[in-house]
Amino acid sequence: MHDLYLVQVKMPEESKGPGDFVKLVATIPPDQAFRPLDRSRCGLVVK
């Protein structure tokens, strides 16, 4: 598993150049970002 990133779109005046569209707001660790498979409600998960 991997971290997830919460980003916010920058205002035009915050951008410093081409491709500079977002700023990092928070990093969410995998244990908080993903539900364990044994607690999944998805019908495609084989239990």
Backbone as a printed PyTorch tensor [residue, N CA C, xyz], in Angstrom:
tensor([[[  0.8460,  -1.1710,   0.0000],
         [  0.0000,   0.0000,   0.0000],
         [  0.8970,   1.2420,   0.0000]],

        [[  0.2870,   2.3610,  -0.2360],
         [  1.0420,   3.6000,  -0.3940],
         [  0.3100,   4.7640,   0.2500]],

        [[  1.0340,   5.8470,   0.4660],
         [  0.4260,   7.0710,   0.9880],
         [ -0.5320,   7.6600,  -0.0470]],

        [[ -1.5250,   8.3830,   0.4270],
         [ -2.3770,   9.1950,  -0.4450],
         [ -2.0850,  10.6500,  -0.1200]],

        [[ -2.2690,  11.5030,  -1.1090],
         [ -1.9560,  12.9160,  -0.9380],
         [ -3.2060,  13.7520,  -1.1690]],

        [[ -3.4750,  14.6580,  -0.2430],
         [ -4.5540,  15.6230,  -0.3830],
         [ -3.9210,  16.8960,  -0.9210]],

        [[ -4.3840,  17.3340,  -2.0870],
         [ -3.8270,  18.5340,  -2.7050],
         [ -4.9310,  19.5530,  -2.9380]],

        [[ -4.5210,  20.8000,  -3.0680],
         [ -5.4530,  21.8920,  -3.3280],
         [ -4.9800,  22.6100,  -4.5870]],

        [[ -5.9200,  22.9610,  -5.4520],
         [ -5.5830,  23.6910,  -6.6670],
         [ -5.1570,  25.1060,  -6.2780]],

        [[ -4.0480,  25.5470,  -6.8570],
         [ -3.5240,  26.8820,  -6.5580],
         [ -4.3120,  27.9550,  -7.2950]],

        [[ -4.3570,  29.1200,  -6.6930],
         [ -4.8880,  30.3010,  -7.3640],
         [ -3.8730,  30.7020,  -8.4320]],

        [[ -4.3060,  31.3230,  -9.5230],
         [ -3.3650,  31.6860, -10.5900],
         [ -2.1600,  32.4910, -10.0970]],

        [[ -2.3680,  33.3700,  -9.1220],
         [ -1.2540,  34.1820,  -8.6340],
         [ -0.2490,  33.3930,  -7.7850]],

        [[ -0.6350,  32.1910,  -7.3210],
         [  0.2750,  31.3420,  -6.5490],
         [  1.1790,  30.4970,  -7.4420]],

        [[  0.7620,  30.2670,  -8.6740],
         [  1.4990,  29.4290,  -9.6020],
         [  2.7980,  30.1040, -10.0180]],

        [[  3.8780,  29.3140, -10.0480],
         [  5.1840,  29.8570, -10.3980],
         [  5.6230,  29.4900, -11.8120]],

        [[  4.7780,  28.7740, -12.5570],
         [  5.1490,  28.4030, -13.9160],
         [  4.2680,  27.2990, -14.4580]],

        [[  4.5420,  26.8720, -15.6820],
         [  3.7500,  25.8070, -16.3030],
         [  3.8010,  24.5140, -15.4660]],

        [[  2.6680,  23.9120, -15.2670],
         [  2.5850,  22.6680, -14.5130],
         [  2.5290,  22.8520, -13.0040]],

        [[  2.6110,  24.0670, -12.5070],
         [  2.5590,  24.3390, -11.0700],
         [  1.1130,  24.6660, -10.6840]],

        [[  0.2970,  23.6040, -10.5450],
         [ -1.1470,  23.7760, -10.3720],
         [ -1.6600,  23.4730,  -8.9710]],

        [[ -0.9440,  22.6380,  -8.2050],
         [ -1.4710,  22.1860,  -6.9140],
         [ -0.4440,  22.3640,  -5.8100]],

        [[ -0.9600,  22.4510,  -4.5680],
         [ -0.0860,  22.4650,  -3.3990],
         [ -0.5010,  21.3290,  -2.4760]],

        [[  0.4800,  20.7090,  -1.8540],
         [  0.2480,  19.5890,  -0.9490],
         [ -0.3440,  20.1080,   0.3510]],

        [[ -1.4920,  19.5450,   0.7430],
         [ -2.1620,  19.9350,   1.9870],
         [ -1.8740,  18.9160,   3.0870]],

        [[ -1.9290,  17.6200,   2.7410],
         [ -1.7010,  16.5740,   3.7430],
         [ -1.2750,  15.2770,   3.0750]],

        [[ -0.5280,  14.4830,   3.8330],
         [ -0.1590,  13.1300,   3.4200],
         [ -0.9030,  12.1730,   4.3370]],

        [[ -1.6470,  11.2450,   3.7420],
         [ -2.4660,  10.3110,   4.5180],
         [ -1.8070,   8.9350,   4.4580]],

        [[ -1.4120,   8.3760,   5.6120],
         [ -0.7600,   7.0730,   5.6160],
         [ -1.7360,   5.9670,   5.2020]],

        [[ -1.1960,   4.8700,   4.6500],
         [ -2.0550,   3.8040,   4.1200],
         [ -3.0270,   3.2040,   5.1300]],

        [[ -2.6110,   3.0860,   6.3870],
         [ -3.5130,   2.4770,   7.3750],
         [ -4.7340,   3.3350,   7.6600]],

        [[ -4.6690,   4.6340,   7.3240],
         [ -5.8230,   5.5110,   7.4790],
         [ -6.5730,   5.7000,   6.1610]],

        [[ -5.8960,   5.4920,   5.0500],
         [ -6.4830,   5.7610,   3.7360],
         [ -7.2650,   4.5790,   3.1690]],

        [[ -6.9110,   3.3650,   3.5640],
         [ -7.5250,   2.1750,   2.9760],
         [ -8.1730,   1.3080,   4.0460]],

        [[ -9.3360,   0.7650,   3.7170],
         [-10.0340,  -0.1640,   4.6090],
         [ -9.4290,  -1.5560,   4.3980]],

        [[ -9.1990,  -2.3140,   5.4700],
         [ -8.6940,  -3.6830,   5.3120],
         [ -9.6730,  -4.5200,   4.4780]],

        [[ -9.1570,  -5.4210,   3.6720],
         [-10.0160,  -6.2290,   2.8070],
         [-11.0360,  -7.0440,   3.5950]],

        [[-10.6890,  -7.4900,   4.7820],
         [-11.6430,  -8.2880,   5.5620],
         [-12.8160,  -7.4530,   6.0800]],

        [[-12.7370,  -6.1260,   5.9710],
         [-13.8470,  -5.2490,   6.3540],
         [-14.5300,  -4.6120,   5.1500]],

        [[-14.1470,  -5.0330,   3.9510],
         [-14.6930,  -4.4640,   2.7260],
         [-16.1570,  -4.8680,   2.5370]],

        [[-16.9350,  -3.9650,   1.9440],
         [-18.3310,  -4.2530,   1.6110],
         [-18.4820,  -4.5470,   0.1170]],

        [[-17.3820,  -4.5070,  -0.6060],
         [-17.4030,  -4.7290,  -2.0550],
         [-17.7050,  -6.1920,  -2.3490]],

        [[-18.6630,  -6.4440,  -3.2190],
         [-19.0310,  -7.7910,  -3.6000],
         [-17.9680,  -8.5010,  -4.4120]],

        [[-17.0070,  -7.7920,  -4.9280],
         [-15.9360,  -8.3940,  -5.7270],
         [-14.7920,  -8.9370,  -4.8920]],

        [[-14.7790,  -8.5770,  -3.5940],
         [-13.7310,  -9.0720,  -2.7080],
         [-14.1240, -10.4570,  -2.2210]],

        [[-13.2270, -11.4160,  -2.4340],
         [-13.4740, -12.8060,  -2.0010],
         [-13.0610, -12.9010,  -0.5450]],

        [[-13.9990, -13.3300,   0.2810],
         [-13.7190, -13.4440,   1.7160],
         [-13.5120, -14.8780,   2.1110]]])
